[in-house]
Amino acid sequence: MTETRIDGFLDGRLRIAQPLRGYRSGADAVMLAAACPARPGQAVLELGCGAGVASLCLGWRVGELALSGLERQEDYATLARANATENGIPLEVLTGDLAAPPPALRTRAFDHVIMNPPYFLAGTAAPDRGRAEARQEETPLAAWVDAALRRLRSGGWLTLIQRADRLGAVIRALGDRAGALSILPVAARRDHPAGRVLLAARKGSRSPMRLLAPFVMHAERAHMRDGEDLTPGAADVLRNGAPIELINAKVS
């Protein structure tokens, strides 16, 4: 990684350096942060934190969090540390692989784990290594879920965003180790199938699963013009840092 650019998040409240040609986080990271039900004083771990976008958006919204991130690629870990310093949000970033976490992480437990695992199973990998590793699954999704549950204390919450067609794989990976699942389909437009899901699960819970009404990103039924057409709810999350209530939301 040689060149970076500054991207504005939360309507410019956060200014985050990301690779010019590598993987850059966007709306999914902001929504992941918005869906985490963390409260002041709690400890949060992000697996695969990249340049730190999700963790820093969460830290901006909820004060007094003990934020930690695990990132396999040292270039991105370095960016995350610098971005945390630049934005005045404390974030500890460890370098290592979630399948074999560094010793400093293995003895710790967190109130929350958040993650945005790679979406794609197959296909031609991107020529940039950072982008390829962020988008193309190398470590199985089940290993991501297992790593998250291992780092959670009993009663802690796992929050993740993933492609909708991989929801079954997430649920299978959780097995009977977590319950109280709240699943929020995320659709680009009204009457369109959900392309993403946000999911929250509580370690050790036996409470039933809940399926929430879809979260719609764009107001128009089809792409009609250039420019932004976010729904009020999406604009509030992406521009103002508003939370997405998964745990306390009403069931569809």
C-alpha positions in Angstrom: 0.0 0.0 0.0 1.6 3.3 -1.1 -1.2 5.9 -1.5 -4.2 6.7 0.6 -7.0 9.1 0.4 -9.2 10.8 3.1 -12.8 9.6 3.1 -15.5 11.4 5.1 -17.9 9.3 7.2 -20.9 10.4 9.3 -21.3 13.5 7.1 -17.6 14.4 7.5 -17.5 14.0 11.3 -14.9 11.3 10.9 -12.1 11.7 8.4 -10.5 8.3 7.7 -7.5 7.5 5.5 -8.1 4.5 3.3 -6.1 2.9 0.4 -6.4 4.6 -2.9 -6.3 1.3 -4.8 -6.9 -1.3 -2.1 -10.1 -2.2 -0.1 -12.1 0.8 1.2 -14.9 0.4 3.7 -18.2 2.1 3.0 -21.9 2.0 4.0 -21.7 -1.6 5.3 -19.1 -0.7 7.9 -21.2 2.3 9.1 -24.3 0.1 9.4 -22.4 -2.5 11.3 -21.4 0.1 13.8 -24.9 1.4 14.0 -26.3 -2.0 14.8 -23.9 -2.8 17.7 -25.9 -2.4 21.0 -22.8 -1.4 23.0 -23.1 0.9 26.0 -20.6 3.2 27.7 -18.0 1.3 29.7 -18.2 -1.9 27.7 -15.5 -3.7 25.7 -15.8 -4.2 22.0 -13.7 -6.2 19.6 -13.8 -5.9 15.8 -12.5 -8.9 13.9 -10.9 -7.8 10.6 -11.0 -4.1 11.4 -9.3 -2.9 8.2 -8.6 0.8 8.4 -10.9 1.0 11.5 -14.1 2.5 9.9 -16.7 0.4 11.8 -14.9 0.7 15.2 -14.4 4.4 14.9 -18.0 5.0 13.8 -19.1 3.0 16.9 -16.7 5.0 19.1 -18.0 8.3 17.8 -21.6 7.2 18.6 -21.0 5.6 22.0 -18.5 7.2 24.4 -16.3 5.5 26.9 -15.9 2.2 25.1 -12.8 0.0 25.3 -12.4 -0.5 21.5 -10.1 -3.2 20.1 -9.5 -4.4 16.6 -7.8 -7.4 15.1 -6.4 -7.1 11.6 -4.3 -9.6 9.6 -2.7 -7.1 7.2 -0.1 -4.8 8.9 -0.7 -2.0 6.4 -4.3 -1.7 7.3 -3.6 -2.1 11.0 -1.2 0.8 10.8 -3.9 2.9 9.0 -6.4 2.0 11.7 -4.1 3.2 14.5 -3.4 6.4 12.7 -7.1 7.0 12.0 -7.9 6.5 15.6 -5.3 9.0 16.7 -6.4 11.5 14.0 -10.0 11.3 15.1 -9.4 11.3 18.8 -11.0 8.0 19.5 -9.0 5.4 21.5 -8.7 2.1 19.5 -6.2 -0.7 20.3 -5.3 -2.5 17.1 -3.6 -5.9 17.2 -2.1 -7.6 14.2 -2.8 -11.2 13.7 -5.0 -13.9 12.2 -8.4 -14.6 13.7 -7.9 -18.4 13.2 -4.7 -18.1 15.4 -5.1 -14.9 17.4 -2.1 -13.3 19.2 -1.5 -14.5 22.8 -2.5 -11.1 24.1 -6.1 -11.6 22.8 -6.6 -15.3 23.7 -7.1 -14.5 27.4 -9.5 -11.7 27.0 -13.3 -11.6 26.9 -15.5 -8.8 25.4 -19.0 -7.6 25.8 -19.4 -7.3 22.0 -17.8 -8.6 18.9 -18.5 -7.0 15.5 -17.4 -8.2 12.1 -17.9 -7.8 8.4 -16.5 -11.1 7.0 -15.5 -11.4 3.3 -18.6 -11.8 1.1 -17.4 -13.9 -1.8 -16.7 -17.6 -1.9 -15.3 -17.9 -5.4 -14.5 -16.0 -8.6 -11.5 -14.0 -9.8 -9.6 -12.3 -7.0 -8.9 -8.6 -7.1 -5.3 -7.8 -8.2 -4.8 -5.8 -5.1 -3.9 -8.1 -2.2 -5.7 -6.0 0.4 -8.9 -5.8 -1.6 -8.8 -9.5 -2.4 -8.4 -10.5 1.2 -11.2 -8.2 2.4 -13.7 -9.4 -0.3 -12.7 -13.1 -1.0 -13.2 -15.7 1.7 -10.0 -17.4 2.7 -10.8 -18.2 6.3 -14.2 -20.0 6.3 -17.2 -18.1 7.6 -17.7 -20.7 10.3 -14.2 -19.9 11.6 -15.1 -16.2 11.9 -18.2 -17.0 13.9 -16.2 -19.5 16.1 -13.5 -16.9 16.8 -16.1 -14.3 17.7 -17.9 -16.6 20.1 -14.6 -17.6 21.8 -13.8 -13.9 22.5 -17.3 -13.1 23.9 -18.1 -13.3 27.5 -21.3 -15.2 28.5 -24.3 -13.1 27.5 -22.2 -11.0 25.1 -23.4 -10.0 21.7 -22.1 -10.8 18.3 -23.1 -8.3 15.6 -22.3 -8.9 11.9 -23.2 -7.9 8.4 -23.2 -10.4 5.6 -24.7 -11.2 2.2 -28.3 -12.3 2.5 -27.6 -15.6 0.7 -25.1 -16.6 3.4 -27.5 -16.2 6.3 -28.0 -20.0 6.5 -24.2 -20.5 6.9 -24.1 -18.0 9.7 -27.0 -19.6 11.6 -25.4 -23.1 11.1 -22.1 -21.8 12.5 -23.8 -20.3 15.5 -25.4 -23.6 16.3 -26.6 -23.9 19.9 -23.9 -21.6 21.2 -25.9 -18.4 20.8 -29.5 -17.4 20.6 -31.8 -14.4 20.7 -31.0 -13.9 17.0 -32.3 -10.7 15.5 -32.1 -10.6 11.8 -32.6 -7.4 9.8 -32.8 -7.8 6.0 -31.2 -4.8 4.2 -32.7 -4.0 0.7 -31.4 -1.5 -1.7 -35.0 -0.4 -2.7 -38.6 -1.1 -1.8 -39.9 -4.3 -3.3 -36.4 -5.5 -4.0 -34.9 -8.7 -2.4 -32.6 -8.1 0.5 -28.9 -8.2 -0.6 -27.5 -7.9 3.0 -28.5 -9.0 6.5 -27.5 -7.5 9.8 -27.6 -10.1 12.6 -27.2 -9.9 16.3 -26.9 -13.0 18.5 -26.3 -13.4 22.2 -23.8 -16.0 23.5 -25.4 -18.7 25.6 -29.0 -17.4 25.1 -31.9 -19.8 24.3 -34.3 -17.1 23.3 -36.1 -17.5 19.9 -35.0 -15.9 16.7 -36.7 -12.7 15.4 -37.0 -11.6 11.8 -37.4 -7.8 11.5 -39.0 -5.7 8.8 -36.6 -4.8 6.0 -34.3 -1.8 6.2 -34.6 0.0 2.9 -31.6 2.1 1.7 -33.0 4.1 -1.2 -36.2 6.0 -1.6 -36.8 5.6 -5.3 -38.1 2.2 -6.6 -35.4 2.2 -9.3 -32.3 4.2 -10.0 -33.8 7.2 -11.8 -31.1 9.9 -11.5 -27.6 10.6 -10.4 -27.2 11.8 -6.9 -28.2 10.6 -3.5 -31.7 9.2 -2.8 -31.4 7.7 0.6 -34.5 7.0 2.7 -34.7 9.1 5.9 -33.7 6.1 8.0 -30.7 5.4 5.9 -29.6 9.0 5.8 -29.9 9.2 9.6 -27.6 6.2 10.0 -25.1 7.1 7.4 -25.0 10.8 7.9 -25.9 11.4 11.5 -24.6 8.2 13.2 -28.0 7.1 14.4 -28.3 3.6 15.9 -30.0 0.7 14.2 -32.1 -1.0 16.9 -31.9 -4.8 16.3 -32.4 -6.1 19.9 -35.3 -3.9 20.9 -36.9 -3.5 17.5 -40.4 -4.8 16.8 -40.8 -8.1 14.9 -42.1 -7.9 11.4 
